[in-house]
Amino acid sequence: MKRRGGIQIQYNSPVVLSFALLSLGVLLLDRFTGGRSTQALFSVYRSSLRDLGTYPRFVLHVLGHRSYAHYIGNMMMILVVGPPLEERYGGRALFWAIFVTALVSGLVHWLFFPGTALMGASGIVFMMIVMSSLAGMREGCIPLTLILVLVLYIGGEVVNGVTLSDNVSQLTHIIGGLCGAFLGLGMRR
């Protein structure tokens, strides 16, 4: 139903907007609980498989952020790149792409980095960047934008992973980019 003369606000990208709002809620809850909620549910770290909190953390870590600046850095990219992906592939497909990327990065972190905790949506950002580069792909052609994204972003993360002492977040970015490539190609079929 259209209104005459008025402007309506549209919840135009439900998966992306819900993700951003849930992440903001988690950040506010973190401040309210003094970080206990984030440690309990919204960061992934090596914990016993007998701990029932281990399983949701494999996925929910993408909603946790250490600060408002960390949150804004990730959400700005998600809010720019995500809506066109949701429009192209549909909300359900984008939700599952986010879920799979979160699960893969959570499991890899849990397995290979026992002494650190991981939180944040940067893997989701990289997944969306690579998927958006694939969106304009035609049969038999590889978009130059995809090659540049892979070289600049993923290549940069490989270099940072080798040269910097914090290789945890770089691995998450690489995993996100690889998930974006595989999921983007899979969704095109």
TALINHU-V728180 format. One record per residue. N is the residue number from 1. PSI is psi in whole degrees, 0 to 359 (999 if undefined). NEAR is the number of other ideal C-beta (glycine too) atoms within 12 Angstrom. Layout:
BEGIN
n:N psi:PSI near:NEAR
n:N psi:PSI near:NEAR
END
This chain:
BEGIN
n:1 psi:126 near:5
n:2 psi:140 near:8
n:3 psi:145 near:8
n:4 psi:131 near:7
n:5 psi:355 near:6
n:6 psi:158 near:8
n:7 psi:133 near:8
n:8 psi:146 near:11
n:9 psi:128 near:8
n:10 psi:132 near:10
n:11 psi:74 near:15
n:12 psi:341 near:17
n:13 psi:80 near:28
n:14 psi:320 near:21
n:15 psi:312 near:31
n:16 psi:313 near:36
n:17 psi:320 near:23
n:18 psi:320 near:23
n:19 psi:314 near:38
n:20 psi:318 near:33
n:21 psi:320 near:21
n:22 psi:318 near:28
n:23 psi:321 near:40
n:24 psi:317 near:26
n:25 psi:320 near:22
n:26 psi:320 near:35
n:27 psi:317 near:32
n:28 psi:319 near:20
n:29 psi:322 near:24
n:30 psi:315 near:29
n:31 psi:320 near:19
n:32 psi:326 near:13
n:33 psi:7 near:17
n:34 psi:31 near:11
n:35 psi:352 near:22
n:36 psi:323 near:16
n:37 psi:320 near:24
n:38 psi:318 near:36
n:39 psi:323 near:24
n:40 psi:322 near:27
n:41 psi:335 near:32
n:42 psi:27 near:39
n:43 psi:147 near:38
n:44 psi:136 near:43
n:45 psi:165 near:30
n:46 psi:121 near:23
n:47 psi:165 near:24
n:48 psi:143 near:13
n:49 psi:348 near:14
n:50 psi:342 near:8
n:51 psi:114 near:17
n:52 psi:340 near:13
n:53 psi:342 near:24
n:54 psi:318 near:24
n:55 psi:311 near:20
n:56 psi:331 near:23
n:57 psi:333 near:36
n:58 psi:330 near:33
n:59 psi:319 near:33
n:60 psi:348 near:35
n:61 psi:336 near:45
n:62 psi:345 near:48
n:63 psi:341 near:39
n:64 psi:143 near:42
n:65 psi:144 near:37
n:66 psi:338 near:28
n:67 psi:170 near:17
n:68 psi:320 near:16
n:69 psi:319 near:13
n:70 psi:315 near:25
n:71 psi:310 near:36
n:72 psi:319 near:20
n:73 psi:317 near:20
n:74 psi:316 near:41
n:75 psi:326 near:33
n:76 psi:315 near:19
n:77 psi:318 near:30
n:78 psi:319 near:45
n:79 psi:338 near:30
n:80 psi:313 near:18
n:81 psi:329 near:33
n:82 psi:312 near:39
n:83 psi:318 near:26
n:84 psi:326 near:22
n:85 psi:317 near:39
n:86 psi:323 near:33
n:87 psi:319 near:19
n:88 psi:311 near:24
n:89 psi:342 near:32
n:90 psi:153 near:16
n:91 psi:318 near:24
n:92 psi:314 near:14
n:93 psi:319 near:23
n:94 psi:321 near:38
n:95 psi:313 near:26
n:96 psi:327 near:22
n:97 psi:318 near:42
n:98 psi:314 near:42
n:99 psi:311 near:27
n:100 psi:316 near:31
n:101 psi:317 near:44
n:102 psi:315 near:39
n:103 psi:313 near:30
n:104 psi:312 near:33
n:105 psi:324 near:45
n:106 psi:316 near:42
n:107 psi:317 near:27
n:108 psi:316 near:27
n:109 psi:315 near:38
n:110 psi:320 near:30
n:111 psi:317 near:18
n:112 psi:349 near:20
n:113 psi:71 near:24
n:114 psi:338 near:15
n:115 psi:4 near:11
n:116 psi:161 near:21
n:117 psi:148 near:28
n:118 psi:134 near:43
n:119 psi:159 near:42
n:120 psi:164 near:42
n:121 psi:20 near:47
n:122 psi:328 near:40
n:123 psi:323 near:47
n:124 psi:319 near:50
n:125 psi:311 near:45
n:126 psi:323 near:44
n:127 psi:315 near:48
n:128 psi:322 near:48
n:129 psi:313 near:40
n:130 psi:319 near:43
n:131 psi:320 near:44
n:132 psi:329 near:37
n:133 psi:332 near:32
n:134 psi:344 near:35
n:135 psi:325 near:29
n:136 psi:13 near:18
n:137 psi:134 near:24
n:138 psi:160 near:11
n:139 psi:126 near:7
n:140 psi:3 near:6
n:141 psi:142 near:12
n:142 psi:121 near:18
n:143 psi:136 near:23
n:144 psi:327 near:14
n:145 psi:323 near:21
n:146 psi:316 near:29
n:147 psi:316 near:19
n:148 psi:318 near:17
n:149 psi:314 near:33
n:150 psi:317 near:28
n:151 psi:311 near:18
n:152 psi:308 near:21
n:153 psi:302 near:34
n:154 psi:316 near:33
n:155 psi:318 near:19
n:156 psi:323 near:22
n:157 psi:324 near:34
n:158 psi:314 near:22
n:159 psi:313 near:17
n:160 psi:322 near:21
n:161 psi:328 near:21
n:162 psi:322 near:15
n:163 psi:338 near:12
n:164 psi:157 near:15
n:165 psi:338 near:11
n:166 psi:85 near:17
n:167 psi:2 near:22
n:168 psi:308 near:33
n:169 psi:327 near:32
n:170 psi:320 near:31
n:171 psi:321 near:32
n:172 psi:320 near:43
n:173 psi:317 near:43
n:174 psi:315 near:34
n:175 psi:317 near:40
n:176 psi:316 near:48
n:177 psi:318 near:41
n:178 psi:319 near:30
n:179 psi:319 near:40
n:180 psi:320 near:43
n:181 psi:309 near:34
n:182 psi:316 near:22
n:183 psi:320 near:36
n:184 psi:317 near:37
n:185 psi:320 near:22
n:186 psi:321 near:17
n:187 psi:335 near:28
n:188 psi:336 near:20
n:189 psi:999 near:12
END
